[in-house]
């Protein structure tokens, strides 16, 4: 499942895009990162990832957001690499109390109604209570501010997943 950087560089462009989509669900991002190969260091890959990400449109960002399960959703089942990674990233959040998870589901729904996309946070190492507090705070943001915050969270998640893709 994991690749070396050299193997990523040698993949056919469409194969590279498919593998990169597991790291970030934006097709434009995957195309851009695949097209910028070869990468000689992991830091070059991260820099290209960021460069491509911040030049995408808000619709491209929302496409990436749409590939994420709701935070704390215990009904999500891993059918592909990205979903498997999400499951592991959210492990602490899913182990919250029933009351916290129920409240998180309510805040998720309110967030989606307000902003039109799933609540996105780099959940690795965070508890359900911590995520719930952050979600409540972010409900007070205006849509433009929140879109940028969610985009930054996606960028952080993408970095984690690129590490997983390359087993770094």
LUMRO-277461 format. One record per residue: residue number from 1; residue in one letter; x negated, y negated, z negated of N, C-alpha, C in turn. Coordinates in steps of 0.1 Angstrom, whole numbers. Layout:
<nodes>
{i = NUM	aa = A	n_px = X	n_py = Y	n_pz = Z	ca_px = X	ca_py = Y	ca_pz = Z	c_px = X	c_py = Y	c_pz = Z}
...
</nodes>
This chain:
<nodes>
{i = 1	aa = X	n_px = -8	n_py = 12	n_pz = 0	ca_px = 0	ca_py = 0	ca_pz = 0	c_px = -9	c_py = -13	c_pz = 0}
{i = 2	aa = X	n_px = -19	n_py = -13	n_pz = -8	ca_px = -27	ca_py = -25	ca_pz = -8	c_px = -37	c_py = -25	c_pz = 3}
{i = 3	aa = X	n_px = -42	n_py = -36	n_pz = 7	ca_px = -52	ca_py = -38	ca_pz = 18	c_px = -64	c_py = -45	c_pz = 13}
{i = 4	aa = X	n_px = -75	n_py = -44	n_pz = 21	ca_px = -86	ca_py = -53	ca_pz = 18	c_px = -84	c_py = -65	c_pz = 27}
{i = 5	aa = X	n_px = -92	n_py = -75	n_pz = 24	ca_px = -91	ca_py = -87	ca_pz = 32	c_px = -95	c_py = -84	c_pz = 47}
{i = 6	aa = X	n_px = -105	n_py = -76	n_pz = 48	ca_px = -109	ca_py = -72	ca_pz = 62	c_px = -98	c_py = -65	c_pz = 69}
{i = 7	aa = X	n_px = -91	n_py = -56	n_pz = 62	ca_px = -79	ca_py = -49	ca_pz = 69	c_px = -68	c_py = -58	c_pz = 72}
{i = 8	aa = X	n_px = -65	n_py = -68	n_pz = 64	ca_px = -55	ca_py = -78	ca_pz = 67	c_px = -59	c_py = -86	c_pz = 80}
{i = 9	aa = X	n_px = -72	n_py = -89	n_pz = 80	ca_px = -77	ca_py = -97	ca_pz = 92	c_px = -76	c_py = -88	c_pz = 105}
{i = 10	aa = X	n_px = -77	n_py = -75	n_pz = 104	ca_px = -77	ca_py = -67	ca_pz = 116	c_px = -63	c_py = -62	c_pz = 120}
{i = 11	aa = X	n_px = -53	n_py = -64	n_pz = 112	ca_px = -39	ca_py = -60	ca_pz = 116	c_px = -34	c_py = -68	c_pz = 128}
{i = 12	aa = X	n_px = -26	n_py = -62	n_pz = 136	ca_px = -19	ca_py = -69	ca_pz = 147	c_px = -11	c_py = -80	c_pz = 140}
{i = 13	aa = X	n_px = -9	n_py = -91	n_pz = 147	ca_px = -3	ca_py = -103	ca_pz = 141	c_px = 11	c_py = -99	c_pz = 135}
{i = 14	aa = X	n_px = 19	n_py = -91	n_pz = 142	ca_px = 32	ca_py = -88	ca_pz = 137	c_px = 31	c_py = -79	c_pz = 125}
{i = 15	aa = X	n_px = 22	n_py = -70	n_pz = 124	ca_px = 19	ca_py = -62	ca_pz = 113	c_px = 15	c_py = -70	c_pz = 101}
{i = 16	aa = X	n_px = 6	n_py = -80	n_pz = 103	ca_px = 2	ca_py = -89	ca_pz = 93	c_px = 13	c_py = -97	c_pz = 87}
{i = 17	aa = X	n_px = 22	n_py = -102	n_pz = 96	ca_px = 33	ca_py = -110	ca_pz = 92	c_px = 42	c_py = -101	c_pz = 83}
{i = 18	aa = X	n_px = 45	n_py = -89	n_pz = 87	ca_px = 54	ca_py = -80	ca_pz = 79	c_px = 48	c_py = -78	c_pz = 65}
{i = 19	aa = X	n_px = 35	n_py = -75	n_pz = 64	ca_px = 28	ca_py = -73	ca_pz = 51	c_px = 29	c_py = -86	c_pz = 43}
{i = 20	aa = X	n_px = 27	n_py = -97	n_pz = 49	ca_px = 27	ca_py = -110	ca_pz = 42	c_px = 41	c_py = -114	c_pz = 37}
{i = 21	aa = X	n_px = 51	n_py = -110	n_pz = 44	ca_px = 65	ca_py = -112	ca_pz = 40	c_px = 68	c_py = -107	c_pz = 26}
{i = 22	aa = X	n_px = 61	n_py = -96	n_pz = 22	ca_px = 63	ca_py = -91	ca_pz = 9	c_px = 58	c_py = -101	c_pz = -2}
{i = 23	aa = X	n_px = 49	n_py = -110	n_pz = 2	ca_px = 44	ca_py = -120	ca_pz = -7	c_px = 52	c_py = -132	c_pz = -8}
{i = 24	aa = X	n_px = 58	n_py = -136	n_pz = 3	ca_px = 67	ca_py = -148	ca_pz = 4	c_px = 77	c_py = -145	c_pz = 15}
{i = 25	aa = X	n_px = 89	n_py = -147	n_pz = 12	ca_px = 100	ca_py = -143	ca_pz = 21	c_px = 103	c_py = -153	c_pz = 33}
{i = 26	aa = X	n_px = 94	n_py = -163	n_pz = 34	ca_px = 96	ca_py = -172	ca_pz = 45	c_px = 89	c_py = -167	c_pz = 58}
{i = 27	aa = X	n_px = 97	n_py = -165	n_pz = 68	ca_px = 91	ca_py = -160	ca_pz = 81	c_px = 81	c_py = -170	c_pz = 87}
{i = 28	aa = X	n_px = 84	n_py = -183	n_pz = 85	ca_px = 75	ca_py = -193	ca_pz = 91	c_px = 61	c_py = -193	c_pz = 83}
{i = 29	aa = X	n_px = 62	n_py = -191	n_pz = 70	ca_px = 50	ca_py = -190	ca_pz = 62	c_px = 42	c_py = -178	c_pz = 66}
{i = 30	aa = X	n_px = 48	n_py = -166	n_pz = 67	ca_px = 41	ca_py = -154	ca_pz = 71	c_px = 35	c_py = -156	c_pz = 85}
{i = 31	aa = X	n_px = 42	n_py = -162	n_pz = 94	ca_px = 36	ca_py = -164	ca_pz = 108	c_px = 24	c_py = -173	c_pz = 107}
{i = 32	aa = X	n_px = 25	n_py = -184	n_pz = 99	ca_px = 14	ca_py = -194	ca_pz = 98	c_px = 2	c_py = -188	c_pz = 91}
{i = 33	aa = X	n_px = 4	n_py = -180	n_pz = 81	ca_px = -8	ca_py = -174	ca_pz = 74	c_px = -14	c_py = -163	c_pz = 83}
{i = 34	aa = X	n_px = -6	n_py = -155	n_pz = 89	ca_px = -11	ca_py = -145	ca_pz = 98	c_px = -19	c_py = -151	c_pz = 110}
{i = 35	aa = X	n_px = -14	n_py = -162	n_pz = 115	ca_px = -20	ca_py = -169	ca_pz = 127	c_px = -33	c_py = -175	c_pz = 123}
{i = 36	aa = X	n_px = -35	n_py = -179	n_pz = 110	ca_px = -48	ca_py = -186	ca_pz = 106	c_px = -59	c_py = -176	c_pz = 103}
{i = 37	aa = X	n_px = -57	n_py = -163	n_pz = 104	ca_px = -68	ca_py = -154	ca_pz = 102	c_px = -79	c_py = -156	c_pz = 112}
{i = 38	aa = X	n_px = -91	n_py = -152	n_pz = 109	ca_px = -95	ca_py = -144	ca_pz = 98	c_px = -99	c_py = -152	c_pz = 85}
{i = 39	aa = X	n_px = -98	n_py = -145	n_pz = 74	ca_px = -102	ca_py = -151	ca_pz = 61	c_px = -114	c_py = -143	c_pz = 56}
{i = 40	aa = X	n_px = -124	n_py = -151	n_pz = 52	ca_px = -136	ca_py = -145	ca_pz = 47	c_px = -137	c_py = -143	c_pz = 32}
{i = 41	aa = X	n_px = -128	n_py = -151	n_pz = 25	ca_px = -127	ca_py = -150	ca_pz = 11	c_px = -113	c_py = -151	c_pz = 7}
{i = 42	aa = X	n_px = -110	n_py = -146	n_pz = -5	ca_px = -96	ca_py = -147	ca_pz = -10	c_px = -92	c_py = -161	c_pz = -13}
{i = 43	aa = X	n_px = -102	n_py = -170	n_pz = -17	ca_px = -99	ca_py = -184	ca_pz = -19	c_px = -95	c_py = -190	c_pz = -5}
{i = 44	aa = X	n_px = -101	n_py = -186	n_pz = 6	ca_px = -97	ca_py = -192	ca_pz = 19	c_px = -82	c_py = -188	c_pz = 22}
{i = 45	aa = X	n_px = -79	n_py = -175	n_pz = 19	ca_px = -65	ca_py = -171	ca_pz = 21	c_px = -55	c_py = -179	c_pz = 12}
{i = 46	aa = X	n_px = -59	n_py = -181	n_pz = -1	ca_px = -50	ca_py = -189	ca_pz = -9	c_px = -49	c_py = -204	c_pz = -4}
{i = 47	aa = X	n_px = -60	n_py = -209	n_pz = 1	ca_px = -59	ca_py = -223	ca_pz = 6	c_px = -50	c_py = -224	c_pz = 18}
{i = 48	aa = X	n_px = -52	n_py = -214	n_pz = 27	ca_px = -43	ca_py = -214	ca_pz = 39	c_px = -29	c_py = -212	c_pz = 35}
{i = 49	aa = X	n_px = -26	n_py = -203	n_pz = 26	ca_px = -13	ca_py = -201	ca_pz = 21	c_px = -6	c_py = -214	c_pz = 16}
{i = 50	aa = X	n_px = -14	n_py = -221	n_pz = 8	ca_px = -9	ca_py = -234	ca_pz = 3	c_px = -6	c_py = -244	c_pz = 14}
{i = 51	aa = X	n_px = -16	n_py = -245	n_pz = 23	ca_px = -15	ca_py = -254	ca_pz = 34	c_px = -3	c_py = -252	c_pz = 42}
{i = 52	aa = X	n_px = -1	n_py = -239	n_pz = 46	ca_px = 11	ca_py = -235	ca_pz = 54	c_px = 24	c_py = -238	c_pz = 46}
{i = 53	aa = X	n_px = 24	n_py = -234	n_pz = 33	ca_px = 36	ca_py = -236	ca_pz = 24	c_px = 40	c_py = -250	c_pz = 24}
{i = 54	aa = X	n_px = 31	n_py = -259	n_pz = 21	ca_px = 35	ca_py = -273	ca_pz = 19	c_px = 39	c_py = -280	c_pz = 32}
{i = 55	aa = X	n_px = 36	n_py = -274	n_pz = 43	ca_px = 40	ca_py = -280	ca_pz = 56	c_px = 53	c_py = -274	c_pz = 62}
{i = 56	aa = X	n_px = 59	n_py = -265	n_pz = 54	ca_px = 72	ca_py = -259	ca_pz = 58	c_px = 84	c_py = -269	c_pz = 55}
{i = 57	aa = X	n_px = 95	n_py = -265	n_pz = 61	ca_px = 107	ca_py = -273	ca_pz = 59	c_px = 114	c_py = -268	c_pz = 46}
{i = 58	aa = X	n_px = 123	n_py = -276	n_pz = 40	ca_px = 131	ca_py = -271	ca_pz = 29	c_px = 139	c_py = -259	c_pz = 33}
{i = 59	aa = X	n_px = 143	n_py = -258	n_pz = 45	ca_px = 151	ca_py = -245	ca_pz = 49	c_px = 142	c_py = -233	c_pz = 49}
{i = 60	aa = X	n_px = 129	n_py = -235	n_pz = 52	ca_px = 119	ca_py = -224	ca_pz = 51	c_px = 117	c_py = -220	c_pz = 37}
{i = 61	aa = X	n_px = 116	n_py = -230	n_pz = 28	ca_px = 115	ca_py = -227	ca_pz = 14	c_px = 127	c_py = -219	c_pz = 9}
{i = 62	aa = X	n_px = 139	n_py = -224	n_pz = 13	ca_px = 151	ca_py = -217	ca_pz = 8	c_px = 152	c_py = -203	c_pz = 13}
{i = 63	aa = X	n_px = 147	n_py = -201	n_pz = 25	ca_px = 146	ca_py = -187	ca_pz = 30	c_px = 138	c_py = -178	c_pz = 21}
{i = 64	aa = X	n_px = 126	n_py = -183	n_pz = 16	ca_px = 118	ca_py = -176	ca_pz = 7	c_px = 125	c_py = -174	c_pz = -6}
{i = 65	aa = X	n_px = 132	n_py = -184	n_pz = -11	ca_px = 139	ca_py = -183	ca_pz = -24	c_px = 150	c_py = -172	c_pz = -23}
{i = 66	aa = X	n_px = 156	n_py = -171	n_pz = -11	ca_px = 168	ca_py = -162	ca_pz = -10	c_px = 163	c_py = -147	c_pz = -11}
{i = 67	aa = X	n_px = 150	n_py = -145	n_pz = -10	ca_px = 145	ca_py = -131	ca_pz = -10	c_px = 143	c_py = -126	c_pz = -25}
{i = 68	aa = X	n_px = 145	n_py = -135	n_pz = -34	ca_px = 143	ca_py = -132	ca_pz = -48	c_px = 156	c_py = -127	c_pz = -55}
{i = 69	aa = X	n_px = 155	n_py = -117	n_pz = -64	ca_px = 167	ca_py = -114	ca_pz = -72	c_px = 169	c_py = -124	c_pz = -83}
{i = 70	aa = X	n_px = 181	n_py = -125	n_pz = -88	ca_px = 183	ca_py = -134	ca_pz = -99	c_px = 175	c_py = -130	c_pz = -111}
{i = 71	aa = X	n_px = 169	n_py = -140	n_pz = -118	ca_px = 161	ca_py = -137	ca_pz = -129	c_px = 169	c_py = -130	c_pz = -140}
{i = 72	aa = X	n_px = 164	n_py = -120	n_pz = -145	ca_px = 171	ca_py = -113	ca_pz = -156	c_px = 182	c_py = -103	c_pz = -151}
{i = 73	aa = X	n_px = 184	n_py = -102	n_pz = -138	ca_px = 194	ca_py = -93	ca_pz = -133	c_px = 190	c_py = -79	c_pz = -134}
{i = 74	aa = X	n_px = 196	n_py = -71	n_pz = -142	ca_px = 192	ca_py = -57	ca_pz = -144	c_px = 198	c_py = -48	c_pz = -134}
{i = 75	aa = X	n_px = 207	n_py = -53	n_pz = -125	ca_px = 212	ca_py = -45	ca_pz = -115	c_px = 204	c_py = -44	c_pz = -102}
{i = 76	aa = X	n_px = 193	n_py = -53	n_pz = -102	ca_px = 184	ca_py = -52	ca_pz = -90	c_px = 176	c_py = -39	c_pz = -90}
{i = 77	aa = X	n_px = 176	n_py = -33	n_pz = -79	ca_px = 168	ca_py = -21	ca_pz = -77	c_px = 158	c_py = -23	c_pz = -66}
{i = 78	aa = X	n_px = 146	n_py = -18	n_pz = -69	ca_px = 135	ca_py = -21	ca_pz = -59	c_px = 136	c_py = -12	c_pz = -47}
{i = 79	aa = X	n_px = 139	n_py = -18	n_pz = -36	ca_px = 140	ca_py = -10	ca_pz = -23	c_px = 128	c_py = -13	c_pz = -14}
{i = 80	aa = X	n_px = 121	n_py = -23	n_pz = -17	ca_px = 109	ca_py = -26	ca_pz = -9	c_px = 98	c_py = -32	c_pz = -18}
{i = 81	aa = X	n_px = 87	n_py = -35	n_pz = -12	ca_px = 75	ca_py = -39	ca_pz = -20	c_px = 78	c_py = -52	c_pz = -28}
{i = 82	aa = X	n_px = 84	n_py = -62	n_pz = -21	ca_px = 87	ca_py = -75	ca_pz = -27	c_px = 97	c_py = -73	c_pz = -39}
{i = 83	aa = X	n_px = 107	n_py = -64	n_pz = -38	ca_px = 116	ca_py = -62	ca_pz = -48	c_px = 110	c_py = -54	c_pz = -60}
{i = 84	aa = X	n_px = 101	n_py = -45	n_pz = -57	ca_px = 93	ca_py = -38	ca_pz = -67	c_px = 85	c_py = -48	c_pz = -75}
{i = 85	aa = X	n_px = 78	n_py = -57	n_pz = -68	ca_px = 70	ca_py = -67	ca_pz = -75	c_px = 78	c_py = -76	c_pz = -83}
{i = 86	aa = X	n_px = 90	n_py = -80	n_pz = -78	ca_px = 99	ca_py = -89	ca_pz = -86	c_px = 103	c_py = -82	c_pz = -99}
{i = 87	aa = X	n_px = 106	n_py = -69	n_pz = -98	ca_px = 110	ca_py = -61	ca_pz = -109	c_px = 99	c_py = -61	c_pz = -120}
{i = 88	aa = X	n_px = 87	n_py = -59	n_pz = -116	ca_px = 76	ca_py = -59	ca_pz = -125	c_px = 73	c_py = -73	c_pz = -131}
{i = 89	aa = X	n_px = 75	n_py = -83	n_pz = -123	ca_px = 72	ca_py = -97	ca_pz = -127	c_px = 83	c_py = -101	c_pz = -138}
{i = 90	aa = X	n_px = 95	n_py = -96	n_pz = -136	ca_px = 105	ca_py = -100	ca_pz = -145	c_px = 107	c_py = -90	c_pz = -157}
{i = 91	aa = X	n_px = 98	n_py = -81	n_pz = -159	ca_px = 100	ca_py = -71	ca_pz = -169	c_px = 103	c_py = -76	c_pz = -183}
{i = 92	aa = X	n_px = 95	n_py = -86	n_pz = -187	ca_px = 98	ca_py = -92	ca_pz = -201	c_px = 111	c_py = -99	c_pz = -201}
{i = 93	aa = X	n_px = 115	n_py = -106	n_pz = -190	ca_px = 128	ca_py = -113	ca_pz = -190	c_px = 139	c_py = -103	c_pz = -191}
{i = 94	aa = X	n_px = 138	n_py = -92	n_pz = -185	ca_px = 149	ca_py = -82	ca_pz = -185	c_px = 150	c_py = -75	c_pz = -198}
{i = 95	aa = X	n_px = 140	n_py = -76	n_pz = -207	ca_px = 141	ca_py = -69	ca_pz = -220	c_px = 147	c_py = -79	c_pz = -231}
{i = 96	aa = X	n_px = 153	n_py = -90	n_pz = -227	ca_px = 159	ca_py = -99	ca_pz = -236	c_px = 171	c_py = -93	c_pz = -242}
{i = 97	aa = X	n_px = 177	n_py = -99	n_pz = -253	ca_px = 189	ca_py = -94	ca_pz = -259	c_px = 201	c_py = -95	c_pz = -249}
{i = 98	aa = X	n_px = 211	n_py = -87	n_pz = -252	ca_px = 223	ca_py = -87	ca_pz = -243	c_px = 229	c_py = -101	c_pz = -243}
{i = 99	aa = X	n_px = 229	n_py = -108	n_pz = -254	ca_px = 234	ca_py = -122	ca_pz = -255	c_px = 226	c_py = -132	c_pz = -246}
{i = 100	aa = X	n_px = 213	n_py = -131	n_pz = -247	ca_px = 204	ca_py = -139	ca_pz = -239	c_px = 206	c_py = -136	c_pz = -224}
{i = 101	aa = X	n_px = 206	n_py = -124	n_pz = -221	ca_px = 208	ca_py = -120	ca_pz = -206	c_px = 221	c_py = -125	c_pz = -201}
{i = 102	aa = X	n_px = 232	n_py = -124	n_pz = -209	ca_px = 245	ca_py = -129	ca_pz = -205	c_px = 245	c_py = -144	c_pz = -203}
{i = 103	aa = X	n_px = 238	n_py = -151	n_pz = -212	ca_px = 237	ca_py = -166	ca_pz = -211	c_px = 228	c_py = -169	c_pz = -199}
{i = 104	aa = X	n_px = 218	n_py = -162	n_pz = -196	ca_px = 209	ca_py = -164	ca_pz = -185	c_px = 217	c_py = -162	c_pz = -172}
{i = 105	aa = X	n_px = 226	n_py = -152	n_pz = -172	ca_px = 234	ca_py = -150	ca_pz = -160	c_px = 244	c_py = -162	c_pz = -158}
{i = 106	aa = X	n_px = 249	n_py = -168	n_pz = -168	ca_px = 258	ca_py = -179	ca_pz = -167	c_px = 250	c_py = -191	c_pz = -162}
{i = 107	aa = X	n_px = 238	n_py = -194	n_pz = -167	ca_px = 229	ca_py = -205	ca_pz = -163	c_px = 225	c_py = -203	c_pz = -149}
{i = 108	aa = X	n_px = 222	n_py = -190	n_pz = -145	ca_px = 219	ca_py = -187	ca_pz = -131	c_px = 230	c_py = -192	c_pz = -122}
{i = 109	aa = X	n_px = 242	n_py = -188	n_pz = -125	ca_px = 254	ca_py = -191	ca_pz = -117	c_px = 256	c_py = -206	c_pz = -116}
{i = 110	aa = X	n_px = 254	n_py = -213	n_pz = -127	ca_px = 256	ca_py = -228	ca_pz = -128	c_px = 245	c_py = -234	c_pz = -119}
{i = 111	aa = X	n_px = 233	n_py = -229	n_pz = -120	ca_px = 221	ca_py = -234	ca_pz = -112	c_px = 224	c_py = -232	c_pz = -97}
{i = 112	aa = X	n_px = 228	n_py = -220	n_pz = -93	ca_px = 231	ca_py = -218	ca_pz = -79	c_px = 242	c_py = -227	c_pz = -74}
{i = 113	aa = X	n_px = 252	n_py = -229	n_pz = -82	ca_px = 263	ca_py = -238	ca_pz = -78	c_px = 258	c_py = -252	c_pz = -76}
{i = 114	aa = X	n_px = 249	n_py = -257	n_pz = -85	ca_px = 244	ca_py = -270	ca_pz = -84	c_px = 234	c_py = -272	c_pz = -73}
{i = 115	aa = X	n_px = 225	n_py = -262	n_pz = -71	ca_px = 213	ca_py = -265	ca_pz = -62	c_px = 214	c_py = -256	c_pz = -49}
{i = 116	aa = X	n_px = 223	n_py = -247	n_pz = -48	ca_px = 225	ca_py = -239	ca_pz = -36	c_px = 215	c_py = -228	c_pz = -33}
{i = 117	aa = X	n_px = 207	n_py = -225	n_pz = -44	ca_px = 197	ca_py = -214	ca_pz = -42	c_px = 195	c_py = -208	c_pz = -56}
{i = 118	aa = X	n_px = 189	n_py = -196	n_pz = -56	ca_px = 186	ca_py = -189	ca_pz = -68	c_px = 176	c_py = -197	c_pz = -77}
{i = 119	aa = X	n_px = 178	n_py = -196	n_pz = -90	ca_px = 168	ca_py = -202	ca_pz = -99	c_px = 155	c_py = -194	c_pz = -98}
{i = 120	aa = X	n_px = 145	n_py = -202	n_pz = -95	ca_px = 132	ca_py = -195	ca_pz = -92	c_px = 121	c_py = -200	c_pz = -103}
{i = 121	aa = X	n_px = 115	n_py = -190	n_pz = -108	ca_px = 104	ca_py = -193	ca_pz = -118	c_px = 94	c_py = -182	c_pz = -117}
{i = 122	aa = X	n_px = 82	n_py = -185	n_pz = -119	ca_px = 71	ca_py = -175	ca_pz = -120	c_px = 73	c_py = -169	c_pz = -134}
{i = 123	aa = X	n_px = 79	n_py = -157	n_pz = -134	ca_px = 84	ca_py = -151	ca_pz = -147	c_px = 73	c_py = -143	c_pz = -154}
{i = 124	aa = X	n_px = 62	n_py = -140	n_pz = -147	ca_px = 52	ca_py = -131	ca_pz = -153	c_px = 48	c_py = -136	c_pz = -167}
{i = 125	aa = X	n_px = 50	n_py = -127	n_pz = -177	ca_px = 46	ca_py = -130	ca_pz = -190	c_px = 56	c_py = -138	c_pz = -199}
{i = 126	aa = X	n_px = 67	n_py = -143	n_pz = -193	ca_px = 76	ca_py = -151	ca_pz = -200	c_px = 88	c_py = -142	c_pz = -205}
{i = 127	aa = X	n_px = 93	n_py = -146	n_pz = -217	ca_px = 104	ca_py = -139	ca_pz = -222	c_px = 117	c_py = -144	c_pz = -217}
{i = 128	aa = X	n_px = 128	n_py = -137	n_pz = -218	ca_px = 141	ca_py = -142	ca_pz = -214	c_px = 145	c_py = -155	c_pz = -221}
{i = 129	aa = X	n_px = 142	n_py = -156	n_pz = -234	ca_px = 145	ca_py = -168	ca_pz = -241	c_px = 137	c_py = -180	c_pz = -235}
{i = 130	aa = X	n_px = 124	n_py = -178	n_pz = -232	ca_px = 116	ca_py = -189	ca_pz = -226	c_px = 122	c_py = -193	c_pz = -213}
{i = 131	aa = X	n_px = 126	n_py = -183	n_pz = -205	ca_px = 131	ca_py = -186	ca_pz = -191	c_px = 145	c_py = -193	c_pz = -193}
{i = 132	aa = X	n_px = 153	n_py = -189	n_pz = -202	ca_px = 166	ca_py = -195	ca_pz = -204	c_px = 164	c_py = -210	c_pz = -208}
{i = 133	aa = X	n_px = 155	n_py = -213	n_pz = -217	ca_px = 152	ca_py = -227	ca_pz = -221	c_px = 148	c_py = -235	c_pz = -209}
{i = 134	aa = X	n_px = 139	n_py = -230	n_pz = -201	ca_px = 134	ca_py = -237	ca_pz = -189	c_px = 146	c_py = -239	c_pz = -179}
{i = 135	aa = X	n_px = 154	n_py = -229	n_pz = -177	ca_px = 165	ca_py = -230	ca_pz = -167	c_px = 175	c_py = -241	c_pz = -172}
{i = 136	aa = X	n_px = 178	n_py = -241	n_pz = -185	ca_px = 187	ca_py = -252	ca_pz = -190	c_px = 181	c_py = -266	c_pz = -187}
{i = 137	aa = X	n_px = 168	n_py = -267	n_pz = -190	ca_px = 161	ca_py = -280	ca_pz = -187	c_px = 162	c_py = -284	c_pz = -172}
{i = 138	aa = X	n_px = 160	n_py = -274	n_pz = -164	ca_px = 159	ca_py = -277	ca_pz = -150	c_px = 173	c_py = -281	c_pz = -144}
{i = 139	aa = X	n_px = 184	n_py = -277	n_pz = -150	ca_px = 197	ca_py = -280	ca_pz = -146	c_px = 199	c_py = -296	c_pz = -146}
{i = 140	aa = X	n_px = 191	n_py = -303	n_pz = -154	ca_px = 192	ca_py = -317	ca_pz = -154	c_px = 185	c_py = -324	c_pz = -143}
{i = 141	aa = X	n_px = 177	n_py = -317	n_pz = -135	ca_px = 170	ca_py = -323	ca_pz = -124	c_px = 180	c_py = -327	c_pz = -112}
{i = 142	aa = X	n_px = 175	n_py = -337	n_pz = -105	ca_px = 183	ca_py = -340	ca_pz = -92	c_px = 179	c_py = -330	c_pz = -82}
{i = 143	aa = X	n_px = 187	n_py = -327	n_pz = -72	ca_px = 184	ca_py = -317	ca_pz = -62	c_px = 170	c_py = -318	c_pz = -55}
{i = 144	aa = X	n_px = 166	n_py = -330	n_pz = -52	ca_px = 153	ca_py = -331	ca_pz = -45	c_px = 141	c_py = -327	c_pz = -54}
{i = 145	aa = X	n_px = 142	n_py = -332	n_pz = -67	ca_px = 132	ca_py = -328	ca_pz = -77	c_px = 131	c_py = -313	c_pz = -79}
{i = 146	aa = X	n_px = 143	n_py = -307	n_pz = -80	ca_px = 144	ca_py = -293	ca_pz = -83	c_px = 139	c_py = -285	c_pz = -71}
{i = 147	aa = X	n_px = 142	n_py = -289	n_pz = -59	ca_px = 137	ca_py = -282	ca_pz = -48	c_px = 121	c_py = -281	c_pz = -48}
{i = 148	aa = X	n_px = 115	n_py = -292	n_pz = -51	ca_px = 100	ca_py = -293	ca_pz = -52	c_px = 95	c_py = -284	c_pz = -63}
{i = 149	aa = X	n_px = 102	n_py = -284	n_pz = -75	ca_px = 98	ca_py = -275	ca_pz = -86	c_px = 99	c_py = -261	c_pz = -82}
{i = 150	aa = X	n_px = 111	n_py = -257	n_pz = -76	ca_px = 113	ca_py = -243	ca_pz = -71	c_px = 102	c_py = -239	c_pz = -61}
{i = 151	aa = X	n_px = 98	n_py = -249	n_pz = -52	ca_px = 88	ca_py = -246	ca_pz = -42	c_px = 75	c_py = -243	c_pz = -49}
{i = 152	aa = X	n_px = 72	n_py = -251	n_pz = -59	ca_px = 59	ca_py = -249	ca_pz = -66	c_px = 59	c_py = -235	c_pz = -73}
{i = 153	aa = X	n_px = 71	n_py = -231	n_pz = -79	ca_px = 72	ca_py = -218	ca_pz = -85	c_px = 70	c_py = -207	c_pz = -75}
{i = 154	aa = X	n_px = 76	n_py = -209	n_pz = -63	ca_px = 74	ca_py = -199	ca_pz = -52	c_px = 59	c_py = -198	c_pz = -48}
{i = 155	aa = X	n_px = 52	n_py = -210	n_pz = -48	ca_px = 38	ca_py = -210	ca_pz = -44	c_px = 30	c_py = -201	c_pz = -54}
{i = 156	aa = X	n_px = 33	n_py = -203	n_pz = -67	ca_px = 26	ca_py = -195	ca_pz = -78	c_px = 29	c_py = -180	c_pz = -76}
{i = 157	aa = X	n_px = 42	n_py = -177	n_pz = -74	ca_px = 46	ca_py = -163	ca_pz = -72	c_px = 38	c_py = -157	c_pz = -60}
{i = 158	aa = X	n_px = 37	n_py = -165	n_pz = -49	ca_px = 30	ca_py = -161	ca_pz = -37	c_px = 16	c_py = -158	c_pz = -40}
{i = 159	aa = X	n_px = 9	n_py = -166	n_pz = -48	ca_px = -5	ca_py = -163	ca_pz = -52	c_px = -6	c_py = -150	c_pz = -59}
{i = 160	aa = X	n_px = 3	n_py = -147	n_pz = -69	ca_px = 3	ca_py = -135	ca_pz = -76	c_px = 5	c_py = -123	c_pz = -66}
{i = 161	aa = X	n_px = 14	n_py = -125	n_pz = -57	ca_px = 17	ca_py = -114	ca_pz = -48	c_px = 6	c_py = -111	c_pz = -38}
{i = 162	aa = X	n_px = -1	n_py = -122	n_pz = -34	ca_px = -13	ca_py = -120	ca_pz = -25	c_px = -23	c_py = -112	c_pz = -32}
{i = 163	aa = X	n_px = -25	n_py = -115	n_pz = -45	ca_px = -34	ca_py = -107	ca_pz = -53	c_px = -30	c_py = -92	c_pz = -53}
{i = 164	aa = X	n_px = -17	n_py = -90	n_pz = -55	ca_px = -12	ca_py = -76	ca_pz = -55	c_px = -14	c_py = -69	c_pz = -41}
{i = 165	aa = X	n_px = -11	n_py = -77	n_pz = -31	ca_px = -13	ca_py = -71	ca_pz = -17	c_px = -27	c_py = -67	c_pz = -15}
{i = 166	aa = X	n_px = -36	n_py = -75	n_pz = -20	ca_px = -50	ca_py = -71	ca_pz = -17	c_px = -57	c_py = -64	c_pz = -29}
{i = 167	aa = X	n_px = -48	n_py = -61	n_pz = -39	ca_px = -53	ca_py = -54	ca_pz = -51	c_px = -65	c_py = -61	c_pz = -58}
{i = 168	aa = X	n_px = -63	n_py = -74	n_pz = -60	ca_px = -74	ca_py = -82	ca_pz = -66	c_px = -71	c_py = -85	c_pz = -80}
</nodes>
